[in-house]
């Protein structure tokens, strides 16, 4: 693999095997076991658990955040519609969570078969034209299946970035499964978010595609306000610079777990036109409109429980 000098160290240390981490290791053991259980009974079990946990008190805070977000985006939704959406959301979370071990422990050929890759022709066309790709992928629960099983496992070189977890065992586990197929290529790796955009641009220029999650709230000082459904969202205005400096096309991408087929639908839309434009505001508006379109593929699997709108146009307004 080409070395990009990432400063993030996820190697295991002797201290990581001390008793304080045994529960984490046990959790990974359960993920290993679940990864080999047939999909249909595992999905049924996950749905059963989700249905019974929906009204648990420990979920109240996250449900309140989600209902606030949904209300801002879709003011015409009734309380019953919000409730139905979040019940489906929790079922999807449970089904994807119990599937997560597959990405780490199952074979490359198994993972390729688990994916229904819709719109892969756009990826192939960009590759045939020698173009780098920014996969514009808003936060949904199956994001790792798209990056690992749909893109990397099919031989497309990929880089991405992330923040570390508070648990170093999860850091080790997640970074290793996210790079397990990238390590087979000469290009692509995983960067810590603190390293900024420079290594990502370097990767794109080397024709390693970039998996970009664009919808976090980074605060007023770093953001522009841009329409998102029926509200305004503080959005990091970097997509135009990434596309220009990385000489890349932008392919909006969404991941949706399909409980009926037992497969993961990874959906690529046509490359975005018009970015980079004349202004960062216009770039950001085009991007958010594209995010809306992919989220509409399955609204119930978007991460509505994130504090997506923490920064509001009205200063000092707190909605969570």
C-alpha positions, 0 to 999 in steps of 0.5 A: 500500500502506498504510505500516506503517513497517517498519524493514527495508531490502532495497534493493540497493546498489552494493556488492551487485554486487561479485565476492563476490556474483557466485555468489549472482547466478548462483544466482538466474540458475539459479532463473530458468532452472529456473522455465521448465523443464517440471515433470515433467522438472525434478522427475525431475532434482531427485529424481535429485540428492536420491537421490545426495546423501542419503548425502553427508557434508555432510548428516550433521549435519542428518540427525542433528538430524532423526533426533533430532527424529523419534525424540522425536515418534515413538518407535515409528518404526524406523531404517528408517522414519526413513530412508525419511521423510528420503529423501522429505524430501530429494526434496521439498526438491530439487523445491521448491528448483528450483521456487522461481524460479516465485514470483519470475519467473512470472505471477500466473495461472501461480502460481494454476494451480500451487496445489491450494488445499484448504479455501479455503472457510474463507478465503472465509467469513472474508473474507465475515464481515469477519474477519482471518485468522491463517494458522497455518503450521508450517515446511514447505518450501513455505511461500512457495508458500502465502503468495505463490501461494495467498494473495497471488496470489489477492487476499487481503491478507497480512502476515508477518514474517521474520529477515534472511539473512546474504546481502543479495542473498537478503534483497532477492530473498526480500522482493521475491517475498514482497511482489510481490502484496501491493504490488498491494493497499492492505494488508499487508507484510513485517516484520522479526522484531525489530519484535515483534507490534505491527505484525502486530496493526495489520495484522490490525485493518486486515483484512490477514491474517497468515501466522504460523510458530509452531514455532520454539524461542525459548528458555526465558525466552520459552516455555511447554512444551506437548505436541507428539506424544510430547514437550514443546516450548518454544513461544512463547505468543502465539497467544491475544493475537494472535487477541484483539488482532487480532480474528482467526480462526485457520486452520491451514495446511500446504503439501505438494509433490505430485510425482505431480500436479506441483502444490503442495497448500496445505491449510487446516483449519477455523478453530480453536475455543477460542482465546483461552481462559482461559490462555496454556497452554491456547491453546498446547496447542490450537495445538500440537495443531492443528500436529500435525494439519496436519503429519500431512497429509504428515510427510515435508515438515516441516522436521525438520532444524530444532533444534525441541527445543533447549530441553528441560524438563530444564535444561542438557540438550543433545540436538543 
